[in-house]
Amino acid sequence: MYAVFLVSLTALLFSCYFGVVASQNRQCSTFISDGDSSCPESWHVWGISCYKITEKAFTWSDARDECIDLGGVLAVPSSDQENEFTAQLSNEIVWIDCNDREVEGRWKCKEGKVEVAYRNWDPNEPNNQGEEDCAAFDTQFDGNRQWNDLECSRLEKALCKTAGRPVLQV
């Protein structure tokens, strides 16, 4: 019986904390203690993940690289709740990992290698004015926290995300 429990607990921990950082699994979140920070310093915890808005501005491609250098990925919200939380971290334009650089009008929103189906475009967006192939959330325009397509060469801050470290409750 003990061996079965240990194997189940090990599988749960492995799937929750070493898998996709975008998962929002209630079963896993019971291992996170809200009172203890499971995120690196200057990162913000939400669910089982940690978020950071970069201090410097980057092109969209450089923003992806910067998030990797910080130990995470360029994030893209996967729900209204996650979008609301992340948009509250900044009052500026912030890159997310969503683009149509390969095929115009076919937006790929990925977190790491995982496709995210959620979209939160501002009305009339994406509009592809000029060469707008990369997405950001923009709280400056009406403060609505919706997404806009922008030229990938613009310099904006980035939304980075990483998995929180598990905090076991004994």
Summary of the structure (lengths in Angstrom):
residues: 170
radius of gyration: 17.2
end to end distance: 19.6
largest distance: 63.3
contacts: 505
relative contact order: 0.23
helix: 22%
strand: 27%
